[in-house]
């Protein structure tokens, strides 16, 4: 077990290096640079800025410089955020992004799981059809479209919630729903399909033949085994909520990493783009690692070697 954990943790480092290298190459292949403005800067100013941020060095040297500093916990200095370090920007924005991500994950699980269970237990009934409509609309509606609808209905027409901002519980509701509705539909569909498959297994029929109560069969035999495929997507979903909130944070003026990342891309802030991408990759790797361990809890047949 310890060897497995150590091996998986060690695998994170080459993954981070590969992601940072690809991001670095793509950044420099895109036309334009961090000092491109509507009003062109003087050549002497550009030269000073390049020297200050080590952009006057060869590209390969810039990358090695970044890797060396990142290995020591330094992700560089942002070009556009008043010379603040990228690490401090991430540490300031991550709690906000994580709070929004956890709220959206709660929406996805809190709605998707009951819908999927209810649909499987009442297959081909009106409950099943309602869940099917819910899953179809959730899967086919982009989150930014849903965000616009929520703003118009809940904020502009009904005046129930603020249109944007961050700091109060009311300001979390709309971005969490906009971010979590699509994944909730995915969880519902996956739960329904997995439950229907498990319900038809021999050991479930055996449990019923032994006279066990339906609640014991549901929670002790069906749900536990049916959750394995659902848990499989929770890791990528958790990563999606944290890394995929760029548009939602921008639309609702949430001061998280996602909005800063979008602003960094627009301003060609190489340090911020590279640092945020590396951080996101680390979160995704940890989420996948956590999912692997949850497998073992749900299915004792899984062994870590």
N, C-alpha and C positions, 0 to 999 in steps of 0.2 A: 504493500500500500504506500509506504513512504517513498519507495523507489519510483512508483508510478507518479506520485505527486511531484517529486523532484524532477522527473523527466518531462512532465507536462509544463512545469514552470520554466524549465530551461529552454523548452521549445518556443516560449514566448519571445525570447530575445532575437533569434534569427527572423521571426515573423516581423518584429518591429523594425529590424534593419531593412528587410525587404520592402515593407510599406513606406518607410521614410525615403528609401532610395528611389522607388517609383514616383512618389509624390514630388521629390526634389527634381527629378528629370522632367516630369510633366510641367512643373511650375516654370522651369527655364525654357521649355519648348513653346509655351504660350507667348504670342507676340505681346510686346509692351513691357513696361518695367514699373517699379514702385515709385519712380519720380515723374512719371508721365502725368502732366496736368493740362488743363485747358490753356492756361498761360504757362508757356515753357519756362523752366528754371534756367538760370544762367549756367553755362558749362562749369564754371568754377564751383558753384554751389553743388551741382551734381557730383563733381569730383570729390568734394569734401564729404558729402553724404555717403558716397560709395566707400570711401576710406573709413568712415566712422563705423559703418555696419559690415565691413569686410567684404563688400561686394566688388572691390577692385582686384581681388585675388582670383586665380583660376577657379573654374567651377568645381573641379574635383577637390581642390583645397578647401573651398567653402563647405562642401559636404563633410569632409573629414573633420573640419573645425566644428561643425554642428554635432556630429556624432560624438566627438570627444567631450564637448560641453554637456550634451544630453546625458552621457554616461555619468557625469558628475552632478546631474540634477539641474543643469542650467539650459533652458530652452531658448535663450537669446532674449533680445529686446525688441519690442514691437516698434515698427516704423511709424505707425499712425496714432498710437495711444499715448502720446506725450512721453515717449521713452520709458514706458512701464515695462517690466519684465513679462514675458509670455507666461511664465509660471504663476505670477501673481494674478494675471488676468484670468487664467484657467481656474485658479483656486477661488477667485471671487465669483466667477460665473457658474462653476460646477454645482454648488449647492442649490442654486436656483433651477438649473437644468435638471438636476437629479430629483428635486422636489416635483417638478412638472412631470418628469418621466415616471416617477412612482405613482403619481396621481393617475396618469394615463394608463399605467399597467393595472392599477386598481379598477379602472373603468373596463379594460379589456377582459380581465379575469372575472370581475364582479358581475358583468353582464353576459359575457360569452359562455362561461362555464354553466351557469343555471339554464341558459337558453339551450345549450347543446344537450344537457342532461334531460331537460323536459321534452325536447324534440325526439330524443331516442326512446324515452319511456312511453311516449304517445305517438309512435310512428304512424304517418298518414292521417293524423287527426288535424283539427284546425290549429292546435298548438304547434304541430310540426310545420304547417304551412306558414304560420306567422313567423316562426323562426327562419324558415327558408327565405321569406321576403326580407327579413332583417339582415340575414347573411348576404343576400344578393345585393341589396342596396349599400351595405357597408363595404363590400368588396369592390363595388363599381363607382363609389363616390370618392373623389380625391379629397384629402383632408383640408386643402385650402378652400375648396368649394363649400364643404360643410362649415368651415370657419366663417365664411361670408354669410351663410344662411343663419348661423347662430347669432352673429352680430346684428343682423337685420331684425330677427324675430325677438331675441331675448333682450337685446340692448336698446335698439332703436324703437321698435314698436311697443314692446311690453315694459320697457324700462326696469327690468328685473335685475340686470347685471351691468357692471361697467364695461364699456367697449374695449378697453385695453388697460395696460399698466400692471404693476406687480406690487405686492405687499400685504394684501388682505385676502382672506379665504375666498371671497366672491370672485376675485380676479383669477383664481386658478381654474374655476369650473369650466368656462368655455374652452380655453386652450386644452384642458385635459380631455374633454369630450371630443374635440376636433382631432386630437392626436390618437385617442384610444378607440374610437368607434370602428375604424377599419380593422384593426387587430382583433377587436371583440367579435366581429363577424367571422374572422378566420378561426378564432378559438372555438366559437359555437359550431362551425362546420366540422372541425377536426374532432371535437368532443363527441358530436353526434355519430360520426362515422366510426370512431373507435369504440364507443359504447355499444353500437349495434353489432359490431364484430365480436366483442367480448360476451355479450348477452347470449350469443348462439354457441358458445363454447361448452364442451362436455362437462367441465367442472362446475359450471353454473347450473346446468340441468341436474347434476348430482346433488348440489347444495339444496336445490328446491325439493328433490326427491327425498332428502333426509329430513325435510320439514323445517328448515331454517326460516326465520322471519325474513320478509322481503327487505326490510331495512338493513339487516345483517348481511344479506346477499349483496345488496347494492353497495354498501360502504366497505364491506370486508372483501368482496371478490371482484365485483364489476368495476367500481369506480377506481380502485387502486391500480388495477391493470390497464384500464382505459386511459389513465392519465399519462402513461409513459410517452405516447406520441405528442401529447399536449405539452408536456415538460420539454420535449425536444425543441419546440419552437419558442419556449419562454426565454431561453438564453439569447437567441437572435432578436427576439422581440424587445427584451430589456435593452439590448444594445441599440436597437432601432429607435426606441423612445429617447435615448440619450443622444444618439448621433443623428437622428432623423427629425429633430425638432427645429431645423433651421427656418423653414417657412413659417411655422406656427409662431415661433418666438418673434420673428420679424413682424408678422401680422398683428400680434397682440402686444407688441412693444415690451416683451419680456426680456429683461437684461441678462440672459443666460449666455452660455458659450456659443450656442447655435447662431444667435444674432451677431455676435462678435466675429464668428467665423465667416459669415456672409459678408460682413463689412470688410474683413481682412482680404477676402477674395477680390472684392471690388476695388480695393486699394492696392492690390498686388503686395500685400504685407507678407513677404516670404516667411519671416520668422513666426508670425502668428499662424499662418496656414500649416506650416510644417509641425509646429508644436502641438496645435490642436489635433491634427491628423494622427500624430503619434499617440497622443493621449486617448483619442477615440479608439484606436487600435488596441491599446492596452485594456480598455474597458471591455471591448468585444472579446478579447482573449480570456479575461477573467470570467465573463458571463458564460462562455462555452465551457470553461473548466468547472464552474459551479453546476452546470447542467449535468455534466458527466458524473458528478458525485451524487446528485439527486437520483440518477438512474439506479444506482446501487441501493438507495433507500427504498425505492418503489419496487424493484425487482431483485430479490436476493440471488437470483441465478447469475446476475452479472458479476464478474470477477475482475479485479484490477490487477493486471500483470505488467 
